């Protein structure tokens, strides 16, 4: 059975990314049709634990290459997007041209990327992510801030994920 596409859930703080992942965990734990391994969940909490136990980025990269699909609640390219848009163009362009970003970019182009829309107070965040993802030719869908019901948010994500399964 082919591996399902990975899922990246991105957005500003307090847009429900971690809550959505926790709800997706419940879905994948309870619904195995067709039977498959549940995804590896890469959340901010997981990254904190990795730091505390001295794991390196290469360790995580190798784990994600092992064939297990994953759901991540952070866009690792966020700092690049901000630097390109607001800070130092030269350094940011160097990051965009790095082998690591080129590898991740391909993985994201083959994944489902959901941008959790922020409230209007942090609306410019979506503009940065939107701009960067488009510039990098990464397709994404925007989960409206108006969708507050947890089950509706999970169903939105699953519709996009199911339509992208190989």
C-alpha positions in Angstrom: 0.0 0.0 0.0 1.5 3.4 -0.9 2.3 5.9 1.8 -0.4 8.5 2.3 0.7 12.1 1.7 2.2 14.0 4.6 0.2 16.8 6.1 1.6 20.2 7.1 -0.7 22.4 9.2 0.6 25.9 9.5 -0.6 29.3 10.8 -0.1 32.0 13.4 -0.3 31.3 17.1 -3.7 30.5 18.5 -5.2 29.4 15.2 -5.9 25.9 16.3 -3.0 24.0 14.7 -2.2 21.8 17.8 -5.9 21.2 18.5 -6.5 20.2 15.0 -3.5 17.7 15.1 -4.8 16.3 18.4 -8.3 15.8 16.8 -6.7 14.2 13.7 -4.8 11.9 16.1 -8.1 10.7 17.5 -9.5 10.2 13.9 -6.5 8.2 12.7 -6.4 6.1 15.9 -10.0 5.2 15.6 -10.5 5.0 11.8 -8.2 2.6 9.9 -10.0 2.2 6.6 -8.0 1.2 4.7 -5.7 -0.3 7.4 -2.5 1.7 7.7 -0.1 3.0 10.2 -1.2 6.2 12.0 0.9 9.2 11.2 3.9 10.3 13.2 2.9 13.6 14.8 5.6 16.4 14.7 4.4 19.1 17.0 6.0 21.9 19.0 5.9 19.6 22.0 7.8 16.9 20.1 10.4 19.4 19.0 10.9 20.5 22.6 11.4 16.9 23.7 13.9 16.4 20.8 15.9 19.4 22.1 15.9 18.1 25.6 17.2 14.7 24.6 19.8 16.1 22.2 18.4 14.9 19.0 19.5 16.7 15.8 17.6 17.8 12.7 19.3 14.9 10.8 17.8 12.4 13.2 14.3 13.7 12.5 15.0 13.9 8.8 16.1 10.2 8.8 13.0 9.2 10.7 10.7 11.0 8.2 12.5 9.2 5.3 11.9 5.8 6.9 8.5 5.6 5.1 6.2 6.5 8.0 4.0 9.4 7.0 3.6 12.4 9.3 1.5 15.4 10.3 3.4 18.5 11.3 1.9 21.6 13.0 4.6 24.1 12.0 5.9 25.4 8.7 9.7 25.0 9.1 10.1 27.5 6.3 8.4 30.3 8.3 11.7 31.9 9.3 12.8 31.9 5.6 9.6 33.5 4.6 9.9 36.3 7.2 13.5 36.9 6.3 12.8 37.1 2.6 9.9 39.5 3.1 11.1 41.7 6.0 14.7 41.2 6.9 17.8 40.3 5.0 17.2 39.2 1.4 20.7 37.9 0.8 20.8 35.5 3.8 17.2 34.4 3.1 18.0 33.6 -0.5 21.0 31.5 0.7 18.6 29.5 2.9 16.1 29.1 0.0 18.9 27.8 -2.2 20.2 25.3 0.4 20.0 21.6 -0.2 17.9 21.1 2.9 15.2 23.6 1.8 15.2 22.1 -1.7 14.6 18.7 -0.2 11.9 19.9 2.1 10.2 22.0 -0.7 9.8 18.8 -2.8 8.3 17.0 0.2 5.9 19.9 0.8 4.9 20.0 -2.9 3.9 16.4 -2.5 2.0 16.9 0.7 -1.2 18.4 1.9 -0.6 21.9 3.3 -3.3 23.6 5.3 -3.0 27.2 6.4 -5.1 27.9 9.5 -6.4 31.4 9.0 -5.8 33.8 11.8 -8.1 36.4 13.2 -7.9 39.9 11.7 -5.5 41.0 14.4 -2.7 38.8 12.9 -4.0 38.8 9.4 -0.6 39.9 8.0 0.8 36.5 9.0 -1.4 34.7 6.4 -0.1 37.2 3.8 3.5 36.2 4.5 2.8 32.4 4.4 0.5 32.8 1.4 3.2 34.8 -0.4 6.0 32.4 0.4 4.1 29.2 -0.4 3.0 30.6 -3.7 6.5 31.8 -4.5 7.9 28.3 -3.8 5.1 26.7 -5.9 3.6 24.8 -2.9 -0.1 24.3 -3.1 -2.2 24.9 0.0 -5.7 25.3 1.3 -6.9 27.9 3.8 -8.9 26.7 6.8 -11.1 29.7 7.6 -11.0 31.1 11.1 -14.8 31.0 11.0 -14.8 27.2 11.1 -14.6 26.8 14.9 -16.2 23.4 15.3 -13.5 20.8 15.9 -15.2 18.1 13.9 -15.8 20.4 10.9 -12.1 21.4 11.1 -11.1 17.7 11.0 -13.4 17.0 8.1 -12.0 19.9 6.2 -8.5 18.6 6.6 -9.5 15.0 5.7 -11.3 16.1 2.5 -8.0 17.7 1.3 -6.0 14.8 2.5 -8.2 12.2 0.8 -8.3 14.0 -2.5 -4.4 14.0 -2.5 -3.9 10.3 -1.6 -1.9 8.4 -4.3 
